[in-house]
Each structure stands twice: as structure tokens, then as C-alpha cells.
Amino acid sequence: MMLTAIGLMSGTSLDGVDVAMIETDGRRVKAFGPSGYRPYTEAERRVLMQALTEAVHLPQRDARPGILREAERVVTVAHAEAVASFTAHNRITFEDIDIVGFHGQTVLHRPAERMTVQIGDAAALAKAIHIPVMHDFRAADVAAGGQGAPFVPVYHRALAQSLEREGPMVVLNIGGVSNITYIDGGDILIACDTGPGNALLDDFMYRVTSQRFDCEGRMAAQGKADEAWIAEALKHPFFALPPPKSLDRNDFAKLVLRDMPPADGAATLTAFTVAAIARIVPLLPKLPRSWIVVGGGARNLSMLRMLRERLQPATVEAADALGWSADALEAQAFGFLAARGLKGLPLSYPATTGVPLPMTGGVIARP
């Protein structure tokens, strides 16, 4: 039975809420619906940045001390407004939607301690939008000893099956953190985080230019990367670990650039992200033939150019070139995951998160 789902995603880049509708049975995608976006205001983003800092000291995953209570309210209200605006704009009624997949905002991810925290009040959201909401997708995986990330590989596989191209292929998602899905036929699915995505670069850009990101990679294109700094940063033990493995957004926050012009700083951090992605290639079963880039990094032309240089002879293309939506893909994925969760299908696997057995997940909040 096909379900109509809305997926919601607020990623580690803290830019806003993506909304997307999808028609799916949790195995294949019948149709893509419209998508939308609700940016965070500067004030909301400041609250969320502060929440990331304070979440480091969380004693348990359901605690909301200090700024975290306000941050959870901000996330919930923003998502409710995003759904209201999206449905009104597209003339969708709540009776048209079977389920909403609500990822929430990750503020702490420490799978080694069996802790992953996504803030957002699903019960309040369900009441506000009058639609059942599936949330807390990662908790069951982490509680069972999995990495709890990445969670989009099953959706990447569903999309890749429609391409009918020879594998192996990799879907590379560059959000705040970068992660890959390695696909070779219908059965081989491997996934992991590869290192920083846009988070270090975005934070640097905001600090030195007050811009939220390096638009199209223009700043990086004017600079020269500090290869010695990159080589030193790549000594971090994370890069030698085999998949599956995952990261917290702040795991590399202690890396500090040397004093350099803004353009060189942007070039260095962009090149570091790309070099970190390339480090996963020797750890994969076979050399990928093609890479498909999704997420915010797909719009960074400097990053795409560096990826093509590093990953040749494999092809590297942005998802939009295939008719996929680089911007809405993760939101679509959580609509897809909500449909899978409703049907009790696995969301994660031993080779994607390191969980002992294929795991379903998600908790339903009803209006």
C-alpha cells in the first residue's frame, strides 16, 4: 500500500527546516511531491548554536536543562510553521497525509556512550499540524550498539535502483557532516560518515565574513589551500577507521586554522573536507565508478571541482543532474523512513550503522 508522507529535516548546518512530500510504500518511490524550506532566523540560530555547546554536558538523553528547553521550543515551532506554510502553499489538507517523518535537531551524538539526542517535541508538533508524527529514528539503533548514523542509505538505494547504471556507485551527502552510501547491486549497502562536511567551513565563513556559507565556493576559489595543515588534520584517528562509523558535528571543532587570509581559510577547509572524503575510498570493497553528490555541498562548485580531481577516474556529478533534488533529498528520506517505520521495515543494517541485526525504529506521536 502506498503512503503519502511528509519528511522534515533540520541538519547539522543549522540553516533551517527542509520539507518534502513523497509517495512510497517504504521500498520504492512512486512519486516525488513538492518541497519547501523555512529558514531559521539569526536569533533562532544563535539559540541552537548555544544548545550545541551546552548539550556536551547532558546527563541523559531526555534532559533539557538551560538553553536546551528553549532550543527545543524553537525547533518545534519552526517545524510546525514549516508544515503549515508548506501545506497552505501547496493546497494540501492534513487528511491527505498519512505520516510525517520528524528528524528533529541533533545536538549530541555519542554512539560509543549509547547517546544520541535530537531535540523537538513530536507530541506538540503532531497536535499543531493534526497529523501523526514519527520521530526518534536513531535511538533504537544506538541503544542496540549501532552508530545511529547515517540513516539515509536505504533511501539512497531506492533512488539508485531507478538509475540502472553499473556499480559500484557512491551517494555522497555533504551536509554539516559528510557521509557516504556505497551501493553495488541490490544487496551490497555500506555506509558511514567520512568526516566534516560544511560545518567547519560554514562556521569559519560566519566568523570571518558574517556570511552563513561560501556561496558556490567563490571564496575558496580565490584562495590557496594550506596542504601542510590538511596533512596534519588528516592524522585524526577517525579517518583510518573502517565503516561503519559516525561523527558528532563538533568532533572536529577543535581544529584551528593558522592565521591566513579568509580566501585561503575557505580553500583549506574545503580541501580538507574533500581529502577526508577521499580517505574512505581505500576502505571500500571496490573502487567506485561514479559518485553522486547531494546536500549543500552539491552547490559548492569549488568542492565539486576538488572532488573530481581527487576521485578520478570515477565520475562525480551533482544530484540535480539526475533529476534528484539535492536540497530536498534528506527531507524526502525521512518521509521514506517514516513509511518504512510504519510498516516495520528495517531502517539500518549491520553494514550501514554497525547495528548487530537489521533494525526498524521510530516512535509515533498522534495528534
Phi, psi and omega in degrees: 000129178282141178241148172259118186236148169250130175253142180236135180218127170238107191271184185288349176282349174058035181269328180166194184251122173267140181233137177208144177254146182212146174250121189203157171256010181087355176244318178227164181256119179278318183203147171266134173264193179290168176226165181206178185207137176233104182291150169284145173284166178301319180295318179295319181295323177297318178298317182291322177297320178294322179297322177300320180292315183285335182294340179306330185258015182299129180282327177210161192290339180262002178284143179226063181285158171054230185293341183296328177295315178293322179297320178296321177296316179301313181298315182296313181296317180299319179291321178297318178294323179297316180293317181299314180294317181297312182292321179295315183297324183260008178053049178254135176261160182294338176291341181284343189251129179277323186202148173246130175263115187245105181286325188079186182250117178291125176244345178204134178219102181227077184299331179298332177261009183055044180232123168218131187233117172244117182273155184138130184268097185294323180297316178294322179295315180301319179293323182290324185257352177064032179225141175301141184237125172262133186215183177054051185292328191271341192299316183296321179297312181294320180297331180272004178098008177277172178283341180072007180193154351284156186249357184270350184307322180296329177285319175305317180297317179299320178291318184295328181299334181278349184278331180053047176246158183287136179267186357285149175235158178235130169263119183252116178259118178249093173254222174298319173248149176264141174216158182237153166237118179262122185236127177222090186079189184281343189257331186265113182225114179235140182213154174187162166285147180251344183144198181299148171253251180268351190301309181298316181295315180299315181297320178297313181300318181293323182290320188260339183232352186065011172269145184286335180201170179272095187301119179059012181074024184294320180296314181298326182295338181268353187250178178237127183287143176272093186295328179294319178296318180297315180300321178292317181295329181287355176283353177306132186300339181304322189290338180272349182289139176285158173289155001279148177203155182216166186229157164267149181307326187265008184297335180248013185294339182280352176292127183240127177290151170292165178295118182205161178299153182306320181295320178292323177298315179296318179297320181294314182290325176295315180294326177295315177303314181293317179297322178295319177298316182296335181293345180280338188302313180295345182267001179265156183300321180220161176291126178295146175273329183214150177236134177242122187259127177235174181086181183302328180297339180292344180261358180268102187294328176293321180294318179297319179298314179295322178297318180297322179293317185285327192257001180299148012274007178295150175277149177229122180221149176284147185301327181302330180294340180260003183087003173277158177260108179299324183283320188265357191298318181291324175295316175304318183300321182283339166292316177298315179295324178297319177295318177297318179298320178300327183266003179072021179276155181295141174257334182218159187224164178306323183272358177254323180233353182083009178294147185298325182223158173307132187237134165272183182182185180095148179234138182261130171251128182255151182296000000 
